[in-house]
Every structure is written in structure tokens, then in C-alpha cells.
């Protein structure tokens, strides 16, 4: 991918999620709508949607509405992170701050969470949400996941939720993740991957912004993590999206009035192609991936 195309994609992603941040307090997918992927194919937005993708009701107690309603995840990376008190956590693509808030609770006052996002509106929203939650162990930084403003070897655990698929250069993201992790550090991701889908079949700007156009084939995604220097790379959770779910999501999104996820021709065409491909045996999946950076595991009590 050329530099101009990468810049165009990043700008589209930034504008899309800025609109979601400005609409926080409603569903980030627009009132009453459903999105194809990042907001859960065939799943309602809001708390019930979060529970469907792995969050427990008790986890969401006391979480500001602006954080829970603006989650655009496809899973719960904290399920596989096994955070310990005192650990330092980096949340790549922290959005409205939901996972950063939950991680901060788990690592406690002796730990710390850094949220990284490149959309200023999302950072403003996340900071308000953390202040409302009364947490003093969270900070947010403005930056690109391909060039993280984080020191080498300073992080114990990286989490990310349906974000890396949006990056034009995913291999650069994984290299950066390996750089900032301490030896033995953990990378725990929820993300969208594909299987048996022809290259370019889900092309289009809206398809990329909605997390399917930029998704890599699963084996390629896992190989890119290994190539960055990670060990014991594996999938710990999976949810496949079938053609009926994509059809239902498209119907609901098309029927919705306005909102940040208003469906245009590009997304309708992407969904139509997705249904055809899924019916021929292709697969779009949400996966939980866990990987370890080589070296001894750090003792979080130090």
C-alpha cells in the first residue's frame, strides 16, 4: 500500500471515530442501528451487546455511559489478559476508555494504564470518562499505533479491541508492540480476521472503516505477530459471522435514521459481496489472540 492510500485510510478512520466520540451517550452506531462488524454483526449496541462479546454485567457496574456506549469492540481482550496488580498496561486504540477503565481497576493503584488513540475527539471523551470514574492511574496519549509514543520495554501487557485491523501497516503495529513490551510481556487482542475470502473482495473505504475491508486472513495475521518477535502465538476465543448475521446487520443499519454508522452505497455493496462470499464458504471472524514476547516473565510485585 502506498503512502497516499495509507494516509487516506487513516483520515477516513479518524473522521469516522471522531463522529462516534461526538455522539457518545447514544449508541456509537447511531440510535437504533447495528453495524457490520466493530459494533457486532447482528448484535444490538449498548450494554447487552457488550455482554454478548464477553463483558460481565459486574464488570460494567459504575462504568460511565460515555465509555460503555462508545465501545466499538468485537470481543473482550481483558478475558485473556490475566492482569495482575501493579502491572503497566497499554491499550492500543483506547477509544472512549472502556477497556482502560476496566484494566485500571484490575491493576490497582500500584499499576498504571496508558491509552493510545490517534483521534483527538476520542481522547477528550476518554479523559472525561476516566475522570468520572474517579481513576488516578490512567493516562491517554495521542499517537499512531504504527509509531507509538511509548518507551522501549516499558509495558507489561498490551491490549487492543478491534483496532489493529484498521491500521494500513499491521506489521508495523506488531513490531512496535514487541518494542514497547518488556521481555515476557503479553499481547492480548480481540480483532477481526478472515478465512477463504479472495483479496479485494471486501474492498472500499467504508468496508475498511467498518473493520472488514482491512482485515487480514487469520494465518497471515498470526504470522505477522510471530514475525515481529512474539512467541506462543495462539487464538483463545473465536466467533464467526455468518451470512444471515451480515444480512440482518445491513438491514438494521439501512433502516436506521442518521447516526455515525449511516450506511452508504459503498458499505451496502461491501455487505452484498460479503454475503455472497460467506455463502460460498468464506468466513469473517472475531478472534481473541494472545502472544508472549520472548524473555523471562516480569514479577509484577517489583
C-alpha positions as CSV (number, residue, x, y, z in Angstrom):
1,X,0.0,0.0,0.0
2,X,1.3,3.4,-1.0
3,X,1.8,6.3,1.5
4,X,-1.0,8.3,-0.1
5,X,-3.5,5.4,0.2
6,X,-2.5,4.8,3.8
7,X,-3.0,8.5,4.6
8,X,-6.4,8.5,3.0
9,X,-7.5,5.4,5.0
10,X,-6.2,6.8,8.3
11,X,-8.1,10.1,7.7
12,X,-11.3,8.2,7.0
13,X,-10.9,6.1,10.1
14,X,-10.2,9.2,12.2
15,X,-13.2,11.1,10.9
16,X,-15.5,8.1,11.4
17,X,-14.5,7.6,15.0
18,X,-14.4,11.3,15.8
19,X,-18.1,11.3,14.8
20,X,-18.7,8.4,17.2
21,X,-17.0,10.2,20.0
22,X,-19.1,13.3,19.4
23,X,-22.2,11.1,19.5
24,X,-21.3,9.4,22.8
25,X,-24.2,8.8,25.1
26,X,-26.1,7.2,22.3
27,X,-25.0,4.1,20.6
28,X,-21.8,4.7,18.7
29,X,-23.5,3.0,15.8
30,X,-26.3,5.6,15.7
31,X,-29.6,5.4,17.6
32,X,-31.3,2.1,16.9
33,X,-28.7,0.9,14.4
34,X,-26.4,-2.1,14.0
35,X,-23.0,-2.1,12.4
36,X,-21.5,-4.9,10.3
37,X,-18.5,-5.7,12.5
38,X,-17.0,-3.4,15.1
39,X,-20.4,-2.9,16.7
40,X,-21.2,-6.6,16.4
41,X,-22.7,-8.2,13.3
42,X,-26.3,-9.0,14.2
43,X,-25.9,-7.8,17.8
44,X,-27.5,-4.8,19.5
45,X,-25.4,-1.9,20.6
46,X,-25.2,-0.9,24.3
47,X,-24.7,-3.0,27.5
48,X,-26.4,-6.1,26.1
49,X,-24.1,-6.1,23.2
50,X,-21.1,-5.8,25.5
51,X,-22.3,-8.8,27.4
52,X,-22.6,-10.8,24.2
53,X,-19.0,-10.2,23.3
54,X,-17.6,-11.2,26.7
55,X,-18.1,-8.5,29.3
56,X,-19.7,-9.5,32.5
57,X,-22.5,-7.3,34.0
58,X,-20.5,-6.8,37.2
59,X,-17.6,-5.5,35.1
60,X,-19.7,-2.7,33.7
61,X,-21.0,-1.5,37.1
62,X,-20.0,2.1,37.6
63,X,-18.6,2.5,34.1
64,X,-19.6,5.9,32.7
65,X,-22.2,5.6,30.0
66,X,-19.9,7.6,27.6
67,X,-17.4,4.7,27.8
68,X,-19.7,1.8,27.6
69,X,-21.9,3.2,24.8
70,X,-18.9,4.2,22.7
71,X,-17.3,0.8,22.7
72,X,-16.7,-0.4,19.2
73,X,-15.1,-3.7,20.1
74,X,-15.5,-7.2,18.8
75,X,-14.6,-9.0,22.0
76,X,-13.2,-8.5,25.5
77,X,-9.3,-8.7,25.5
78,X,-9.3,-8.5,29.3
79,X,-10.7,-12.0,29.4
80,X,-7.4,-13.3,28.1
81,X,-5.1,-10.7,29.7
82,X,-5.0,-12.1,33.2
83,X,-3.9,-8.7,34.6
84,X,-2.1,-8.6,37.9
85,X,-1.9,-5.8,40.5
86,X,1.0,-3.5,39.8
87,X,1.3,-4.2,36.0
88,X,1.6,-1.5,33.4
89,X,-0.9,-1.8,30.6
90,X,-1.0,-0.2,27.1
91,X,-4.4,-0.1,25.4
92,X,-3.9,0.4,21.6
93,X,-6.9,2.3,20.2
94,X,-8.4,3.1,23.6
95,X,-11.4,4.8,22.1
96,X,-13.9,6.0,24.8
97,X,-11.8,4.4,27.5
98,X,-13.9,1.3,28.4
99,X,-11.1,-1.2,28.4
100,X,-8.6,1.3,30.0
101,X,-11.1,1.8,32.9
102,X,-11.6,-1.9,33.4
103,X,-7.8,-2.6,33.2
104,X,-7.1,0.2,35.7
105,X,-9.4,-1.4,38.2
106,X,-7.6,-4.7,37.8
107,X,-4.0,-3.5,38.1
108,X,-5.0,-1.3,41.1
109,X,-3.3,1.9,42.4
110,X,0.2,0.3,42.1
111,X,-0.4,-0.3,38.4
112,X,-0.9,2.0,35.5
113,X,-2.8,2.1,32.2
114,X,-1.8,4.1,29.1
115,X,-4.5,4.6,26.5
116,X,-3.3,5.3,23.0
117,X,-5.5,6.8,20.3
118,X,-5.0,9.0,17.3
119,X,-8.4,10.6,17.3
120,X,-8.4,13.8,19.5
121,X,-12.2,13.6,20.0
122,X,-11.9,10.1,21.4
123,X,-9.1,11.2,23.7
124,X,-11.2,14.0,25.0
125,X,-14.1,11.6,25.6
126,X,-11.9,9.0,27.3
127,X,-10.3,11.6,29.7
128,X,-13.8,12.8,30.7
129,X,-14.9,9.2,31.3
130,X,-11.9,8.3,33.4
131,X,-12.3,11.5,35.5
132,X,-16.0,10.5,36.0
133,X,-14.9,7.0,37.1
134,X,-12.5,8.6,39.6
135,X,-9.4,6.8,38.5
136,X,-5.9,8.3,39.0
137,X,-3.9,5.5,37.4
138,X,-4.8,6.1,33.7
139,X,-3.3,8.4,31.2
140,X,-4.1,8.9,27.5
141,X,-1.6,9.7,24.7
142,X,-2.2,10.9,21.2
143,X,-0.4,8.8,18.7
144,X,-0.4,6.3,15.8
145,X,-0.2,2.6,16.6
146,X,2.4,2.3,13.8
147,X,4.7,4.8,15.7
148,X,3.8,4.5,19.4
149,X,4.9,7.3,21.7
150,X,5.9,4.8,24.3
151,X,9.4,3.9,25.7
152,X,11.1,0.6,24.8
153,X,10.5,-2.2,27.2
154,X,8.2,-0.2,29.5
155,X,4.9,-2.2,29.2
156,X,3.9,-5.5,30.9
157,X,0.7,-6.1,28.9
158,X,-0.8,-4.7,25.7
159,X,-4.5,-5.0,25.0
160,X,-6.4,-3.9,21.9
161,X,-10.0,-4.3,20.8
162,X,-11.0,-4.4,17.1
163,X,-8.4,-1.7,16.2
164,X,-5.4,-3.2,14.6
165,X,-7.4,-4.3,11.6
166,X,-7.9,-0.6,10.9
167,X,-4.1,0.1,10.6
168,X,-2.8,0.2,7.0
169,X,0.5,-1.4,8.2
170,X,-0.3,-4.0,10.7
171,X,3.2,-5.5,10.7
172,X,4.5,-2.1,11.9
173,X,1.9,-2.2,14.8
174,X,3.1,-5.6,15.9
175,X,6.8,-4.6,15.7
176,X,6.0,-1.5,17.8
177,X,4.1,-3.7,20.3
178,X,7.1,-6.0,20.6
179,X,9.4,-3.0,21.1
180,X,7.5,-1.4,23.9
181,X,6.8,-4.7,25.8
182,X,9.2,-6.0,28.5
183,X,10.6,-9.5,28.0
184,X,7.9,-11.9,28.9
185,X,5.2,-9.3,28.2
186,X,1.8,-10.2,26.9
187,X,0.0,-9.1,23.8
188,X,-3.8,-9.8,24.1
189,X,-6.0,-8.7,21.2
190,X,-9.6,-9.0,20.1
191,X,-9.8,-8.4,16.3
192,X,-11.4,-9.2,13.0
193,X,-9.8,-11.7,10.7
194,X,-10.9,-13.5,7.5
195,X,-10.7,-17.0,6.0
196,X,-11.1,-18.1,2.4
197,X,-12.1,-14.7,1.2
198,X,-10.4,-13.5,-2.1
199,X,-8.2,-10.5,-1.9
200,X,-10.1,-7.3,-2.6
201,X,-13.5,-8.9,-2.3
202,X,-14.3,-6.6,0.6
203,X,-12.7,-3.5,-0.8
204,X,-13.9,0.0,-0.4
205,X,-13.4,2.8,2.1
206,X,-16.5,2.1,4.2
207,X,-15.7,-1.6,4.3
208,X,-12.2,-0.6,5.7
209,X,-13.6,1.8,8.3
210,X,-16.2,-0.8,9.4
211,X,-13.3,-3.3,10.1
212,X,-13.8,-5.8,7.4
213,X,-12.0,-4.2,4.4
214,X,-8.7,-4.1,6.2
215,X,-8.9,-7.5,8.0
216,X,-6.1,-9.9,7.2
217,X,-6.6,-13.7,6.6
218,X,-6.2,-15.4,10.0
219,X,-3.0,-17.2,9.2
220,X,-1.4,-14.1,7.8
221,X,-2.4,-12.1,10.9
222,X,-0.9,-14.7,13.3
223,X,2.3,-15.0,11.1
224,X,2.7,-11.2,11.3
225,X,2.7,-11.3,15.1
226,X,5.3,-14.1,15.1
227,X,7.5,-12.2,12.6
228,X,7.5,-9.2,14.9
229,X,9.2,-11.3,17.6
230,X,6.4,-12.9,19.6
231,X,6.3,-16.5,20.8
232,X,3.5,-18.9,21.7
233,X,1.0,-17.1,19.5
234,X,-2.5,-18.6,19.6
235,X,-6.2,-18.0,19.4
236,X,-8.1,-18.3,22.7
237,X,-11.6,-17.3,21.5
238,X,-13.5,-17.2,18.3
239,X,-16.9,-16.0,17.0
240,X,-17.7,-16.5,13.3
241,X,-20.1,-14.1,11.5
242,X,-22.4,-16.0,9.0
243,X,-24.2,-14.6,6.0
244,X,-27.5,-14.3,7.9
245,X,-25.9,-12.1,10.6
246,X,-24.4,-9.8,7.9
247,X,-27.8,-9.6,6.2
248,X,-29.5,-8.7,9.4
249,X,-27.0,-6.1,10.3
250,X,-27.2,-4.5,6.9
251,X,-31.0,-4.4,7.1
252,X,-30.9,-2.8,10.5
253,X,-28.2,-0.3,9.6
254,X,-30.0,0.7,6.4
255,X,-33.3,1.2,8.3
256,X,-31.7,3.4,11.0
257,X,-32.2,7.1,10.7
258,X,-28.9,9.0,10.5
259,X,-26.2,8.4,13.2
260,X,-22.5,7.9,12.8
261,X,-22.9,4.5,11.1
262,X,-25.3,5.7,8.5
263,X,-25.0,3.2,5.6
264,X,-23.9,4.5,2.1
265,X,-23.6,2.7,-1.2
266,X,-20.0,1.5,-0.5
267,X,-21.0,-0.3,2.7
268,X,-24.1,-1.8,1.1
269,X,-22.0,-3.1,-1.8
270,X,-19.4,-4.5,0.7
271,X,-22.1,-6.3,2.6
272,X,-23.7,-7.7,-0.6
273,X,-20.3,-9.1,-1.6
274,X,-19.7,-10.4,2.0
275,X,-23.0,-12.3,1.9
276,X,-22.1,-13.9,-1.4
277,X,-18.6,-14.9,-0.2
278,X,-19.8,-16.2,3.2
279,X,-22.4,-18.3,1.4
280,X,-19.6,-19.8,-0.7
281,X,-17.7,-20.8,2.4
282,X,-15.6,-17.7,3.2
283,X,-15.6,-16.6,6.8
284,X,-15.2,-13.4,8.8
285,X,-14.4,-14.0,12.5
286,X,-13.8,-12.1,15.7
287,X,-10.8,-13.8,17.4
288,X,-9.1,-13.4,20.7
289,X,-5.3,-13.7,20.2
290,X,-2.6,-14.0,22.9
291,X,1.2,-13.8,22.3
292,X,4.2,-13.6,24.6
293,X,7.4,-11.6,23.9
294,X,10.5,-13.7,24.4
295,X,12.3,-13.5,27.7
296,X,11.5,-14.1,31.4
297,X,8.1,-13.0,32.8
298,X,8.3,-9.9,34.9
299,X,7.4,-10.1,38.5
300,X,4.5,-7.5,38.8
301,X,5.2,-7.1,42.5
302,X,8.5,-5.4,41.8
